[in-house]
Amino acid sequence: MKVNAVGHIGSSGLGRAFEMHAGCLSTFHDVSYESINGGPRGQAENLYFHGIPKASKGFNSSGRSIAYWVCESTELDESYHQEHDRFTDIWTASTFCQEVIERELNRKVKLVPHYVDKFSAKTTSNTRPTVLIAFDGHSRILRKNPAASVTAARDAFGANCEIIVKAKHLKPSYKQWLVKTAKDSPITFIEGHLDDEQMTQLYDKVDILLSLHCAEGFGLHILEAMAHSKKVVATDFGGSRDFLTPATGYPVEDVINSTTDEVFKGKWAFPSHDHAVEQLRIAVTDDGTKNQAAFKMARNNFNHISTLCATEAAL
């Protein structure tokens, strides 16, 4: 079967996700790639569309059509409702997304999770906690909530830590706000794209990945950190619950409330500052049992082969 795969091409999170899933699809079918930014080039025989629903207008097929969608709140915007009838199948990345989309659209959604392909059992032994906070400014700052993470690391460790902020598309004004928020806690910024080798080197330097997000459709950076045997402290909400549990990391309690971002409908999780501080302090003193369990879980359950099997089952 010939399939026209449409999605974001490049080094962004969306680009990486599109590449991994279209690559799995190509194991079973003859796949051609098309950038979502180029606009439709006519009707395809079969279509695999990986992107937000409103961007799918004009991309059509005469045969089977698959939409790979994720969501980052408990309700879908109108574009999901308007576009879903054009697709014969809907796939998504996490149990959270699957439950939301099935409830909102009243149709079956197939779970085809993301995977990681870089693993490391190496642990760190820094003399003071090194905390990594990673986000993309194009992914809605309110949802990623990095200021809450900086505040929690500061209050957990004071000046006795190193905060590393890995960010793309970071506005200078927000960067200055994070510097002020850190106060006496040393903070370092790494801006722009890092390739796989550079990201591995970064993970090798840190003790903890901290993500006090309000919602994640999947949370690939969380899974990647776990695959590199890092301790992870993150909000107990959204797609990351498929792999971040009390056995593999340090979930942070939250309060569910209406979103505060104009783009999203429904509810988000607002993480507890006090519990985040507590979890950070526990993580530092733990012996590494949890991050080794996280490494094994990622290697066994979220590898390329497991996603290939999920793709084949969905087909």
Backbone bond lengths (Angstrom), bond angles and torsions (degrees), N, CA, C in turn:
res aa  C-N    CA-C-N  psi(-1)  N-CA   C-N-CA  omega(-1)  CA-C   N-CA-C  phi
1 M - - - 1.460 - - 1.531 109.43 -
2 K 1.324 116.91 133.18 1.455 121.64 176.37 1.527 109.87 -89.86
3 V 1.328 115.61 132.96 1.462 121.28 -176.92 1.520 109.39 -130.23
4 N 1.325 115.91 132.59 1.456 121.70 173.22 1.526 107.83 -95.61
5 A 1.335 116.97 111.52 1.460 122.05 -178.92 1.527 109.38 -95.22
6 V 1.323 115.82 120.55 1.464 122.42 -177.14 1.523 109.07 -114.53
7 G 1.325 116.88 128.38 1.456 119.92 178.62 1.517 111.38 -174.82
8 H 1.324 116.05 -173.07 1.463 121.96 178.37 1.522 109.33 -79.32
9 I 1.301 117.12 128.02 1.456 122.67 179.53 1.523 108.36 -109.20
10 G 1.327 116.36 124.06 1.457 119.50 -179.08 1.510 111.29 146.15
11 S 1.332 116.25 -165.51 1.461 122.35 -171.41 1.523 114.03 -93.64
12 S 1.326 117.74 2.96 1.464 119.83 179.24 1.518 110.05 -69.99
13 G 1.340 116.49 169.22 1.446 119.94 175.84 1.513 111.97 -59.88
14 L 1.333 116.44 -40.12 1.459 120.45 177.17 1.523 110.74 -64.62
15 G 1.325 115.89 -39.23 1.459 120.01 179.43 1.518 112.33 -65.03
16 R 1.321 116.66 -41.39 1.457 120.61 178.89 1.518 110.72 -65.82
17 A 1.330 116.91 -42.05 1.460 120.12 179.92 1.525 110.99 -64.62
18 F 1.336 115.99 -42.35 1.468 119.59 178.43 1.517 111.00 -62.33
19 E 1.319 116.61 -44.11 1.462 120.72 -178.65 1.529 111.02 -61.52
20 M 1.345 116.68 -43.00 1.458 117.94 -176.71 1.529 111.82 -67.75
21 H 1.343 117.06 -40.53 1.462 118.47 -176.32 1.520 112.39 -78.42
22 A 1.318 117.51 -38.54 1.462 119.41 175.86 1.521 109.59 -65.15
23 G 1.345 116.84 -34.47 1.448 120.50 176.67 1.519 112.26 -63.59
24 C 1.333 116.73 -41.49 1.465 120.34 176.10 1.524 110.33 -63.42
25 L 1.325 116.23 -41.75 1.461 120.62 179.72 1.524 111.10 -61.56
26 S 1.333 116.14 -35.24 1.472 120.22 -177.75 1.525 112.39 -69.90
27 T 1.333 117.34 -14.30 1.457 120.31 174.83 1.528 111.15 -65.43
28 F 1.326 114.89 -29.01 1.466 120.18 -174.14 1.526 113.52 -108.91
29 H 1.345 117.14 -20.54 1.457 119.89 -175.49 1.526 110.91 -140.17
30 D 1.293 116.12 166.67 1.465 123.63 176.81 1.525 107.79 -82.64
31 V 1.324 116.93 105.81 1.462 122.24 -172.25 1.521 111.02 -110.06
32 S 1.325 116.07 130.76 1.463 121.79 169.76 1.520 108.03 -110.21
33 Y 1.334 116.47 147.70 1.463 121.78 -173.74 1.527 110.80 -106.10
34 E 1.323 114.73 140.82 1.465 120.33 179.14 1.524 109.28 -141.32
35 S 1.312 116.45 133.78 1.459 120.62 179.32 1.524 111.00 -72.75
36 I 1.303 115.57 134.90 1.457 121.17 178.18 1.519 110.99 -65.37
37 N 1.329 116.21 -24.62 1.468 120.95 -177.39 1.518 112.88 -79.41
38 G 1.327 117.51 -13.11 1.452 120.00 -178.75 1.515 114.09 -84.63
39 G 1.319 116.83 -10.16 1.458 119.95 -177.57 1.509 111.32 80.78
40 P 1.327 117.53 161.21 1.469 121.11 -177.33 1.520 112.45 -64.55
41 R 1.343 115.20 144.96 1.462 121.60 179.47 1.522 111.09 -114.00
42 G 1.285 116.86 27.48 1.453 120.38 -178.36 1.511 110.90 110.91
43 Q 1.299 116.72 178.16 1.453 122.03 -175.67 1.524 110.99 -82.01
44 A 1.326 116.37 132.23 1.457 121.68 178.68 1.519 110.10 -93.58
45 E 1.318 115.23 156.30 1.466 119.37 175.37 1.530 110.09 -65.24
46 N 1.350 115.51 -47.19 1.463 122.61 175.35 1.523 107.87 -138.02
47 L 1.316 116.74 144.24 1.464 121.12 -171.10 1.525 110.90 -127.19
48 Y 1.335 115.06 134.14 1.462 121.99 168.22 1.524 106.18 -119.48
49 F 1.333 116.90 113.78 1.461 121.21 -176.20 1.525 109.62 -112.63
50 H 1.341 115.47 122.92 1.465 121.39 -177.54 1.532 108.17 -120.82
51 G 1.311 116.92 98.37 1.456 120.43 -177.98 1.515 110.45 172.06
52 I 1.325 116.19 -176.95 1.464 119.46 -179.85 1.525 109.84 -71.60
53 P 1.328 117.48 147.63 1.470 120.23 -173.44 1.522 115.03 -56.26
54 K 1.332 117.49 -41.41 1.465 118.72 -175.09 1.519 112.46 -66.71
55 A 1.339 116.61 -17.97 1.471 120.14 177.58 1.520 112.26 -83.26
56 S 1.327 117.16 -5.92 1.465 119.95 -176.10 1.525 113.17 -84.44
57 K 1.321 117.49 -7.26 1.467 120.15 -179.30 1.526 110.40 -57.34
58 G 1.313 115.88 130.91 1.453 120.88 178.34 1.513 114.57 93.59
59 F 1.331 116.87 -18.31 1.464 120.16 175.96 1.528 108.07 -89.75
60 N 1.319 116.06 112.75 1.461 120.73 -174.12 1.525 110.77 -131.33
61 S 1.321 115.51 166.59 1.459 120.45 176.91 1.519 109.38 -144.03
62 S 1.318 114.93 155.82 1.459 120.30 176.15 1.522 111.54 -92.48
63 G 1.346 116.51 -9.23 1.459 121.23 -178.89 1.509 111.83 -122.90
64 R 1.301 115.77 -126.91 1.465 120.44 -178.42 1.520 110.16 -79.21
65 S 1.331 115.46 143.65 1.468 119.98 178.98 1.524 108.96 -137.55
66 I 1.320 115.39 127.65 1.464 122.32 -177.54 1.520 108.85 -117.80
67 A 1.315 116.95 128.93 1.464 122.05 172.71 1.517 108.76 -106.51
68 Y 1.325 116.92 126.72 1.468 120.71 173.35 1.524 107.04 -102.62
69 W 1.330 115.32 107.35 1.457 121.71 -175.80 1.526 110.88 -122.87
70 V 1.307 115.98 146.40 1.453 121.88 169.26 1.529 107.96 -125.34
71 C 1.324 116.03 165.63 1.463 120.19 177.04 1.522 108.67 -139.96
72 E 1.310 116.54 155.67 1.458 121.14 -173.61 1.518 112.37 -130.44
73 S 1.323 116.13 29.56 1.459 123.01 169.30 1.517 107.31 -159.52
74 T 1.312 116.71 178.54 1.463 120.48 -173.39 1.524 113.45 -84.45
75 E 1.334 117.96 -3.03 1.451 121.63 176.32 1.528 109.68 -133.19
76 L 1.319 115.85 152.81 1.459 121.51 179.85 1.517 110.54 -99.32
77 D 1.329 116.09 147.05 1.458 118.17 174.98 1.520 109.83 -78.81
78 E 1.313 116.60 174.34 1.460 121.49 -171.24 1.521 113.39 -63.23
79 S 1.325 118.08 -25.32 1.461 120.12 -177.18 1.528 111.85 -63.21
80 Y 1.325 117.88 -34.13 1.464 120.28 176.57 1.528 110.29 -63.39
81 H 1.318 115.82 -44.03 1.468 120.94 -179.10 1.526 111.35 -67.76
82 Q 1.313 116.69 -35.25 1.467 120.84 -176.84 1.525 112.84 -76.02
83 E 1.332 117.56 -31.03 1.458 121.00 -170.74 1.521 114.95 -103.40
84 H 1.309 119.20 -17.52 1.458 118.81 -168.41 1.525 113.63 -67.64
85 D 1.331 118.75 -27.46 1.464 120.44 -179.07 1.528 112.60 -65.62
86 R 1.332 118.19 -17.64 1.463 120.92 -178.95 1.529 112.01 -78.75
87 F 1.342 117.02 -9.82 1.456 120.59 -175.40 1.524 111.04 -111.61
88 T 1.315 115.37 137.14 1.458 120.11 178.16 1.523 111.74 -76.21
89 D 1.345 116.98 -26.23 1.466 121.98 -178.95 1.521 109.88 -138.92
90 I 1.317 115.19 148.72 1.458 121.37 171.05 1.520 107.39 -125.38
91 W 1.324 115.57 128.00 1.461 122.20 175.22 1.528 108.60 -114.06
92 T 1.326 116.41 156.45 1.457 120.03 177.09 1.522 110.16 -151.91
93 A 1.352 116.06 173.88 1.464 121.30 -166.54 1.518 114.65 -95.11
94 S 1.329 119.22 -26.07 1.458 120.29 -170.60 1.523 111.38 -141.35
95 T 1.326 115.09 163.49 1.464 121.00 176.13 1.518 110.58 -61.12
96 F 1.336 116.99 -39.05 1.463 120.99 178.44 1.520 110.61 -57.81
97 C 1.328 117.14 -51.51 1.467 120.88 -179.98 1.526 110.91 -63.30
98 Q 1.307 116.72 -41.54 1.459 120.61 -179.72 1.526 110.95 -58.34
99 E 1.321 116.58 -45.64 1.466 120.40 -178.12 1.520 111.77 -66.95
100 V 1.324 117.16 -41.62 1.461 120.48 -179.88 1.528 111.11 -66.03
101 I 1.330 116.95 -48.58 1.468 120.27 -176.30 1.521 111.06 -66.98
102 E 1.331 117.82 -40.93 1.466 120.00 178.31 1.522 110.92 -62.99
103 R 1.313 116.98 -42.15 1.468 120.17 179.78 1.521 111.77 -66.73
104 E 1.309 116.70 -44.01 1.456 120.76 -175.31 1.531 113.04 -73.36
105 L 1.323 116.76 -36.93 1.465 120.43 -175.37 1.529 113.05 -101.62
106 N 1.323 116.57 -8.25 1.459 122.15 178.77 1.530 111.55 55.53
107 R 1.343 115.25 49.22 1.452 120.42 176.59 1.518 109.64 -151.72
108 K 1.314 116.35 160.69 1.449 121.51 -177.26 1.529 110.79 -72.87
109 V 1.322 115.67 137.59 1.458 122.72 178.16 1.526 108.08 -125.04
110 K 1.315 117.24 136.03 1.460 121.81 -176.42 1.524 110.61 -97.99
111 L 1.319 115.43 135.75 1.458 122.01 -177.42 1.530 109.98 -90.17
112 V 1.341 115.40 114.91 1.468 122.21 176.16 1.534 106.15 -130.62
113 P 1.324 117.99 90.84 1.468 120.49 -171.43 1.521 113.58 -71.34
114 H 1.325 115.58 162.33 1.455 121.58 170.39 1.537 108.99 -69.34
115 Y 1.319 115.42 168.96 1.463 119.12 175.98 1.526 109.67 -138.46
116 V 1.311 115.59 167.58 1.469 122.12 172.25 1.521 107.97 -120.27
117 D 1.322 116.14 148.66 1.464 119.90 -179.43 1.524 112.85 -125.80
118 K 1.341 116.70 9.43 1.459 121.28 174.95 1.525 108.08 -120.63
119 F 1.337 115.83 123.56 1.459 120.50 -176.90 1.526 109.50 -130.64
120 S 1.323 114.90 145.59 1.458 119.90 177.46 1.521 109.15 -150.15
121 A 1.332 116.02 129.71 1.465 121.27 177.23 1.532 111.22 -92.31
122 K 1.330 115.87 7.38 1.461 120.37 -177.62 1.525 111.20 -72.07
123 T 1.323 117.03 131.94 1.455 121.67 176.01 1.523 109.82 -110.38
124 T 1.335 115.94 163.87 1.464 121.23 -177.10 1.523 110.40 -105.15
125 S 1.315 114.78 162.70 1.469 120.83 176.96 1.524 109.21 -141.36
126 N 1.329 116.05 54.40 1.458 120.74 179.51 1.522 110.42 -69.80
127 T 1.326 115.66 147.22 1.462 119.51 -179.50 1.516 111.86 -72.34
128 R 1.328 117.42 -22.05 1.460 121.29 173.01 1.526 107.96 -137.91
129 P 1.322 117.62 151.76 1.465 120.66 -174.62 1.525 112.45 -58.01
130 T 1.327 115.48 132.71 1.455 122.12 174.30 1.515 107.55 -113.47
131 V 1.342 115.82 118.26 1.462 122.51 -171.57 1.519 109.68 -113.03
132 L 1.320 116.38 125.40 1.463 121.86 178.89 1.525 110.00 -100.53
133 I 1.338 116.04 130.86 1.466 123.38 174.24 1.518 106.59 -122.96
134 A 1.323 117.59 119.64 1.468 121.12 -173.56 1.522 110.38 -125.15
135 F 1.329 116.03 135.87 1.460 119.95 178.28 1.521 110.23 -164.78
136 D 1.335 114.29 165.41 1.460 122.64 174.76 1.523 107.51 -115.55
137 G 1.321 116.76 124.38 1.460 120.74 -178.62 1.509 113.92 -62.19
138 H 1.335 117.79 -19.11 1.463 120.79 177.51 1.523 112.31 -79.31
139 S 1.337 117.42 -6.54 1.468 121.50 -176.73 1.526 112.90 -96.45
140 R 1.308 116.85 22.06 1.464 123.58 179.17 1.531 110.36 74.58
141 I 1.321 115.67 104.79 1.461 122.66 -177.73 1.529 111.31 -59.04
142 L 1.332 117.38 -39.60 1.464 119.44 -178.97 1.518 111.42 -61.15
143 R 1.326 117.04 -36.31 1.463 120.27 179.90 1.528 110.67 -73.55
144 K 1.301 117.61 -43.77 1.459 120.96 -179.73 1.531 112.11 -70.38
145 N 1.334 116.74 -33.20 1.468 122.33 169.57 1.536 113.61 59.27
146 P 1.345 119.38 43.64 1.467 119.57 -175.36 1.525 114.21 -66.81
147 A 1.319 117.95 -27.60 1.463 119.34 179.29 1.530 111.14 -62.65
148 A 1.336 116.71 -35.69 1.465 120.19 177.03 1.520 110.54 -65.29
149 S 1.334 116.88 -36.47 1.461 120.38 178.33 1.521 111.20 -67.71
150 V 1.326 117.37 -43.89 1.463 120.68 178.04 1.531 110.03 -61.21
151 T 1.323 116.23 -43.10 1.466 120.44 -179.81 1.528 111.60 -62.75
152 A 1.323 116.51 -42.35 1.464 119.84 -179.48 1.526 111.37 -66.03
153 A 1.342 117.37 -42.88 1.470 120.27 178.27 1.526 110.48 -63.16
154 R 1.316 115.83 -41.66 1.471 120.51 178.05 1.521 111.09 -60.17
155 D 1.326 116.98 -47.53 1.461 120.21 -176.07 1.527 112.42 -74.66
156 A 1.327 116.71 -23.23 1.464 119.82 178.19 1.520 111.93 -76.60
157 F 1.338 116.74 -37.33 1.461 119.91 -169.64 1.525 114.88 -127.24
158 G 1.334 117.87 -12.76 1.455 119.64 -178.10 1.514 111.76 61.30
159 A 1.326 116.46 -136.59 1.469 120.48 -179.82 1.524 112.33 -78.30
160 N 1.327 116.42 -8.05 1.462 120.61 -176.67 1.529 111.73 -88.78
161 C 1.313 116.67 48.44 1.462 121.11 177.56 1.520 109.09 -157.55
162 E 1.309 115.58 171.53 1.461 122.33 172.55 1.514 107.29 -127.99
163 I 1.324 117.10 120.74 1.461 122.17 177.81 1.525 107.87 -100.25
164 I 1.317 116.32 124.38 1.463 121.40 176.07 1.525 107.73 -113.44
165 V 1.318 116.18 121.44 1.466 121.82 177.50 1.517 108.28 -104.91
166 K 1.331 115.84 113.30 1.470 121.98 175.53 1.523 106.71 -99.86
167 A 1.332 116.97 112.88 1.459 119.92 -172.67 1.519 111.26 -140.69
168 K 1.321 113.72 143.59 1.462 121.32 168.27 1.519 108.05 -111.73
169 H 1.328 115.42 148.79 1.470 121.58 177.35 1.530 111.20 55.54
170 L 1.323 114.55 49.17 1.462 121.47 -179.10 1.530 109.80 -93.40
171 K 1.311 116.77 117.47 1.458 120.80 178.94 1.534 110.00 -70.22
172 P 1.342 117.69 138.23 1.471 120.37 -179.43 1.529 113.21 -54.88
173 S 1.318 116.88 -37.86 1.466 119.99 -178.90 1.521 111.12 -65.37
174 Y 1.354 116.79 -38.42 1.458 119.50 179.48 1.527 110.46 -73.69
175 K 1.305 116.97 -34.15 1.456 120.72 176.07 1.527 110.13 -59.83
176 Q 1.322 116.48 -44.89 1.461 120.39 178.40 1.522 111.75 -63.77
177 W 1.324 116.20 -35.20 1.470 120.39 177.64 1.534 109.84 -64.28
178 L 1.323 117.61 -41.27 1.456 120.92 178.77 1.526 111.25 -65.92
179 V 1.331 116.95 -38.02 1.465 120.65 176.93 1.530 109.74 -61.12
180 K 1.320 117.10 -45.82 1.471 120.70 178.42 1.519 111.33 -64.45
181 T 1.325 116.22 -37.84 1.461 120.42 -179.90 1.524 111.25 -64.60
182 A 1.324 117.72 -37.69 1.464 121.78 -178.75 1.522 112.60 -66.42
183 K 1.329 116.98 -25.97 1.462 122.79 -179.51 1.528 110.77 54.81
184 D 1.348 118.06 -115.31 1.464 120.64 -175.83 1.520 113.12 -86.07
185 S 1.316 118.01 -5.65 1.464 120.26 179.00 1.530 109.39 -77.25
186 P 1.321 118.59 124.89 1.472 120.43 179.54 1.532 110.76 -60.28
187 I 1.312 116.59 133.72 1.460 120.76 -178.17 1.521 109.39 -133.81
188 T 1.328 116.01 133.45 1.460 123.60 -179.17 1.520 108.69 -123.34
189 F 1.321 116.80 141.19 1.462 121.38 -179.26 1.522 109.88 -113.24
190 I 1.314 115.36 134.99 1.460 122.81 170.97 1.518 106.25 -120.88
191 E 1.325 116.40 112.64 1.458 120.47 -173.25 1.525 111.39 -110.71
192 G 1.321 114.83 148.51 1.448 120.10 177.81 1.520 112.38 95.01
193 H 1.331 114.77 -169.73 1.463 121.68 -175.11 1.521 111.56 -86.63
194 L 1.338 116.04 137.86 1.455 122.54 170.29 1.517 108.22 -117.52
195 D 1.331 117.17 137.28 1.457 119.29 177.59 1.535 109.71 -77.69
196 D 1.321 117.00 179.22 1.465 121.02 -174.77 1.524 112.02 -59.89
197 E 1.314 116.77 -42.49 1.466 119.88 -179.42 1.524 111.11 -65.05
198 Q 1.320 116.72 -41.32 1.466 120.44 179.12 1.523 111.13 -67.12
199 M 1.343 117.33 -37.02 1.461 119.87 177.82 1.530 110.16 -66.98
200 T 1.326 117.35 -38.88 1.464 119.95 176.93 1.516 110.62 -61.71
201 Q 1.331 116.85 -42.02 1.463 120.68 177.48 1.525 111.24 -62.28
202 L 1.341 116.01 -37.14 1.464 119.65 178.63 1.525 110.70 -68.14
203 Y 1.327 116.72 -46.45 1.466 119.60 178.16 1.530 111.00 -58.97
204 D 1.324 116.65 -36.65 1.464 120.17 -179.10 1.529 112.12 -64.51
205 K 1.326 117.60 -20.26 1.465 121.68 -177.51 1.523 113.06 -88.14
206 V 1.336 117.82 -20.94 1.459 119.76 -168.81 1.523 111.62 -105.39
207 D 1.333 114.83 160.70 1.463 121.56 176.92 1.528 112.06 -98.00
208 I 1.341 115.94 -37.83 1.462 120.87 -170.01 1.519 109.89 -136.77
209 L 1.326 116.39 137.43 1.464 121.18 163.79 1.518 106.77 -97.52
210 L 1.316 116.44 128.20 1.461 122.08 -179.41 1.518 109.36 -117.25
211 S 1.341 117.29 124.20 1.464 121.74 -178.75 1.525 109.31 -139.86
212 L 1.326 116.14 93.28 1.469 120.38 177.73 1.526 109.29 -93.26
213 H 1.329 114.47 56.90 1.455 121.91 -179.58 1.522 111.00 -70.16
214 C 1.323 115.80 162.79 1.466 120.99 173.48 1.524 111.58 -92.85
215 A 1.321 117.52 -21.29 1.461 122.23 176.52 1.519 109.23 -170.91
216 E 1.320 115.90 144.03 1.461 122.58 172.54 1.522 107.98 -135.57
217 G 1.343 115.64 131.15 1.455 118.69 174.11 1.515 111.16 -67.72
218 F 1.324 116.47 -34.23 1.463 122.01 174.20 1.530 110.29 -138.54
219 G 1.326 117.65 -59.94 1.462 121.08 -177.13 1.516 111.61 92.85
220 L 1.357 116.09 55.37 1.460 120.70 -174.99 1.527 111.82 -62.08
221 H 1.334 117.45 -37.23 1.464 119.67 179.94 1.527 111.47 -64.72
222 I 1.328 116.63 -31.22 1.467 120.81 177.22 1.524 109.77 -66.59
223 L 1.335 116.19 -46.94 1.460 120.65 178.49 1.523 111.12 -63.79
224 E 1.332 117.87 -40.44 1.463 121.10 179.06 1.525 111.13 -60.64
225 A 1.328 117.12 -42.67 1.460 120.30 178.59 1.522 110.64 -63.07
226 M 1.325 117.00 -39.42 1.460 120.61 178.34 1.527 110.75 -65.70
227 A 1.345 116.20 -37.15 1.465 120.44 177.80 1.521 111.80 -67.76
228 H 1.329 117.09 -17.63 1.460 122.21 175.73 1.533 111.50 -101.56
229 S 1.334 115.54 18.52 1.471 122.54 175.01 1.519 113.71 63.12
230 K 1.332 115.94 29.48 1.457 119.32 177.29 1.526 110.44 -89.73
231 K 1.308 116.03 146.72 1.457 120.29 171.50 1.527 107.76 -72.32
232 V 1.322 116.77 136.18 1.461 121.19 -176.79 1.526 110.15 -122.45
233 V 1.323 115.26 125.22 1.464 122.96 172.53 1.518 105.95 -113.14
234 A 1.333 117.35 116.99 1.466 119.77 -174.60 1.523 110.34 -152.16
235 T 1.311 114.89 156.34 1.460 122.37 178.57 1.529 110.65 -57.31
236 D 1.315 116.02 135.37 1.461 122.03 -178.21 1.529 110.11 -85.93
237 F 1.339 115.54 69.17 1.463 120.59 -176.40 1.520 109.15 -160.71
238 G 1.332 115.49 146.77 1.456 120.56 173.02 1.516 113.13 86.01
239 G 1.333 115.10 -160.20 1.449 121.64 -173.29 1.510 114.89 -62.93
240 S 1.329 117.86 -27.21 1.469 120.31 -177.28 1.520 112.50 -67.40
241 R 1.323 117.58 -13.41 1.467 119.44 177.91 1.529 111.97 -67.13
242 D 1.329 117.58 -15.75 1.467 120.26 176.57 1.526 111.61 -67.48
243 F 1.317 117.62 -21.24 1.464 119.31 -177.99 1.524 113.86 -134.07
244 L 1.328 118.77 -22.28 1.464 120.40 177.57 1.525 109.42 -94.28
245 T 1.316 116.01 109.73 1.459 123.43 -178.59 1.526 108.31 -131.56
246 P 1.324 118.17 171.17 1.471 118.82 175.41 1.525 113.71 -60.96
247 A 1.334 117.50 -17.84 1.470 120.27 178.05 1.518 112.33 -84.13
248 T 1.333 117.63 -23.28 1.468 120.80 -175.56 1.525 113.75 -115.23
249 G 1.321 117.71 -5.01 1.460 119.94 -177.81 1.511 111.59 -173.01
250 Y 1.325 114.79 -152.67 1.457 121.59 -171.82 1.532 109.96 -131.87
251 P 1.338 116.67 79.48 1.471 120.11 179.61 1.533 110.47 -65.86
252 V 1.328 115.48 142.60 1.462 121.76 -177.86 1.523 109.42 -105.45
253 E 1.313 115.99 130.65 1.459 121.64 178.01 1.522 110.33 -60.81
254 D 1.341 115.65 153.58 1.460 119.58 -177.78 1.516 110.66 -148.48
255 V 1.318 114.96 168.84 1.465 122.98 173.24 1.520 107.61 -114.85
256 I 1.327 116.93 129.13 1.455 121.40 -179.59 1.519 109.01 -87.51
257 N 1.330 116.02 126.47 1.460 120.38 -179.06 1.521 109.62 -151.06
258 S 1.322 116.94 173.80 1.465 121.33 -178.87 1.523 110.54 -62.58
259 T 1.329 115.96 145.62 1.452 120.43 179.12 1.528 110.70 -62.89
260 T 1.315 115.01 153.27 1.463 120.68 178.78 1.517 111.52 -110.18
261 D 1.337 116.68 8.14 1.454 122.18 -177.68 1.526 108.95 -107.62
262 E 1.320 116.80 136.14 1.466 121.26 -175.58 1.524 113.09 -67.90
263 V 1.332 117.87 -18.56 1.459 120.99 -177.95 1.527 111.95 -79.64
264 F 1.334 117.01 -31.47 1.456 121.43 -171.31 1.523 112.36 -104.65
265 K 1.350 114.89 145.00 1.453 122.28 172.52 1.527 108.77 -103.58
266 G 1.324 115.76 169.60 1.457 119.61 173.87 1.508 113.29 82.85
267 K 1.333 115.63 -146.24 1.460 121.01 -172.15 1.519 111.85 -122.23
268 W 1.316 113.78 152.01 1.455 123.56 174.43 1.515 109.12 -122.42
269 A 1.324 115.70 171.99 1.459 122.20 172.40 1.528 109.06 -103.04
270 F 1.312 115.95 134.63 1.458 120.86 177.34 1.529 107.25 -113.33
271 P 1.349 116.47 107.72 1.467 120.42 -170.62 1.519 113.05 -67.91
272 S 1.324 114.82 148.67 1.464 122.12 177.94 1.522 109.92 -75.94
273 H 1.319 116.08 121.69 1.467 120.09 177.80 1.518 110.75 -62.39
274 D 1.321 117.47 -46.25 1.464 120.84 -176.42 1.524 111.24 -63.46
275 H 1.337 116.75 -39.86 1.463 118.38 -179.96 1.526 110.81 -72.21
276 A 1.320 117.81 -33.54 1.462 120.47 175.93 1.524 110.71 -62.00
277 V 1.327 117.06 -44.51 1.470 121.39 177.89 1.529 109.98 -60.95
278 E 1.338 116.10 -43.94 1.464 120.37 179.11 1.531 111.49 -62.11
279 Q 1.331 116.49 -44.68 1.457 120.23 -179.21 1.524 112.06 -65.74
280 L 1.327 117.36 -37.48 1.468 120.74 176.49 1.530 111.00 -61.10
281 R 1.311 116.51 -44.05 1.467 120.25 -178.87 1.524 111.25 -67.87
282 I 1.328 117.00 -36.83 1.464 120.43 176.49 1.520 110.16 -66.85
283 A 1.335 116.52 -43.79 1.464 120.96 -178.04 1.525 111.61 -57.60
284 V 1.324 116.25 -42.05 1.466 120.35 -178.18 1.524 111.57 -63.68
285 T 1.319 117.10 -35.62 1.465 120.13 -175.91 1.524 112.77 -88.38
286 D 1.337 118.38 -14.35 1.461 120.68 -179.89 1.526 111.36 -66.14
287 D 1.319 115.70 156.51 1.470 121.24 -172.24 1.524 114.71 -85.28
288 G 1.309 118.86 -1.27 1.454 120.56 179.29 1.514 114.07 100.86
289 T 1.312 117.56 1.78 1.462 120.40 179.95 1.527 111.31 -61.41
290 K 1.331 116.48 -41.90 1.460 119.97 -177.25 1.518 112.25 -68.60
291 N 1.331 117.21 -41.50 1.464 116.69 -178.63 1.524 112.15 -71.93
292 Q 1.324 117.49 -25.79 1.466 118.87 172.27 1.528 111.32 -70.99
293 A 1.345 115.75 -36.42 1.473 119.61 174.97 1.522 110.26 -65.52
294 A 1.334 116.96 -37.36 1.463 121.45 178.47 1.519 110.80 -64.94
295 F 1.334 116.69 -42.49 1.464 121.57 177.76 1.530 111.00 -58.80
296 K 1.322 116.96 -46.76 1.464 121.06 -179.26 1.525 111.41 -65.87
297 M 1.331 116.47 -40.76 1.469 120.75 178.67 1.519 110.64 -61.73
298 A 1.324 117.62 -46.85 1.471 121.01 179.93 1.525 110.82 -63.39
299 R 1.321 116.66 -44.32 1.462 121.20 -178.23 1.530 111.35 -64.72
300 N 1.327 117.29 -37.00 1.461 120.67 -175.04 1.529 113.51 -87.24
301 N 1.352 117.34 -33.83 1.467 120.70 -169.73 1.523 115.18 -110.37
302 F 1.331 117.90 -18.25 1.461 120.54 -176.02 1.529 110.20 -130.04
303 N 1.318 115.63 47.35 1.455 120.68 176.53 1.524 110.35 -103.11
304 H 1.310 115.74 177.71 1.461 121.52 -176.72 1.532 111.59 -60.02
305 I 1.315 117.09 -40.08 1.462 120.89 -177.57 1.522 110.79 -66.75
306 S 1.329 117.41 -40.36 1.461 119.61 -179.44 1.526 111.48 -64.65
307 T 1.328 117.30 -36.86 1.461 120.11 177.68 1.518 110.91 -73.56
308 L 1.327 117.22 -35.57 1.459 120.15 173.39 1.527 110.38 -58.32
309 C 1.316 117.34 -44.58 1.465 121.37 179.77 1.523 111.01 -63.95
310 A 1.348 116.58 -39.60 1.462 120.07 177.90 1.513 110.92 -66.40
311 T 1.333 116.97 -37.82 1.470 121.12 177.14 1.521 110.99 -63.48
312 E 1.321 115.39 -45.80 1.467 119.73 -179.97 1.526 110.23 -62.41
313 A 1.333 117.35 -41.62 1.463 120.51 179.68 1.528 111.32 -65.22
314 A 1.346 116.38 -36.46 1.470 120.61 -179.86 1.526 110.91 -70.38
315 L 1.339 116.35 -30.62 1.457 120.13 -179.95 1.517 111.61 -74.25
